Amino acid sequence: MDVTARLRLAASAEVTLATWPGLHGDRTPVVHFTLLETIGLHAAQSVATNALRLANHLAGV
């Protein structure tokens, strides 16, 4: 079985995070780490977005 992890972004863009061709058996241990990385990327993006909004607010932009 081929497994691909994709992330859908705003404006209908899609990014491939990882691909595992010919994955046999239980894929949970392999895919689990990619999901954790994706959650971490989302959290980091949220912090960066909030920091940018605060900086713009404080600068009066």
Phi and psi in degrees as a GROMACS rama.xvg file:
@    title "Ramachandran Plot"
@    xaxis  label "Phi"
@    yaxis  label "Psi"
@TYPE xy
-94.9633  132.22  ASP-2
-121.887  132.853  VAL-3
-130.651  132.814  THR-4
-102.693  123.823  ALA-5
-123.772  149.74  ARG-6
-120.122  120.074  LEU-7
-88.0888  127.609  ARG-8
-104.743  173.433  LEU-9
-60.4015  158.534  ALA-10
64.8457  29.2369  ALA-11
62.6741  18.3549  SER-12
-80.8084  150.87  ALA-13
-135.939  135.406  GLU-14
-119.05  133.248  VAL-15
-83.7471  121.904  THR-16
-86.3635  -40.2124  LEU-17
-162.276  154.212  ALA-18
-136.37  133.19  THR-19
-123.165  95.5418  TRP-20
-76.4367  142.106  PRO-21
63.764  35.436  GLY-22
-75.611  124.377  LEU-23
-109.076  149.639  HIS-24
74.6314  -149.088  GLY-25
-74.9362  117.516  ASP-26
-90.8127  -4.20224  ARG-27
-55.7226  -48.4018  THR-28
-63.0457  -29.288  PRO-29
-79.8616  -47.4782  VAL-30
-75.6543  -28.5913  VAL-31
-53.8436  -43.0217  HIS-32
-65.605  -37.2377  PHE-33
-65.6627  -38.7763  THR-34
-64.7778  -40.8574  LEU-35
-63.2483  -39.9927  LEU-36
-64.0525  -40.4131  GLU-37
-64.4095  -42.0411  THR-38
-62.7045  -40.8561  ILE-39
-64.0394  -41.0312  GLY-40
-63.5668  -40.6437  LEU-41
-63.4322  -43.5492  HIS-42
-62.9278  -43.519  ALA-43
-64.2967  -39.4818  ALA-44
-66.4242  -38.5184  GLN-45
-64.0773  -43.2052  SER-46
-63.2455  -44.8307  VAL-47
-64.0965  -40.3895  ALA-48
-64.3605  -45.0188  THR-49
-64.7014  -38.3632  ASN-50
-65.3828  -39.9673  ALA-51
-65.997  -41.8961  LEU-52
-62.0632  -42.9854  ARG-53
-64.7214  -42.8769  LEU-54
-62.4386  -41.8677  ALA-55
-65.7893  -39.3186  ASN-56
-63.7771  -45.5756  HIS-57
-67.1974  -29.7656  LEU-58
-83.1822  -7.33722  ALA-59
78.3888  23.2981  GLY-60
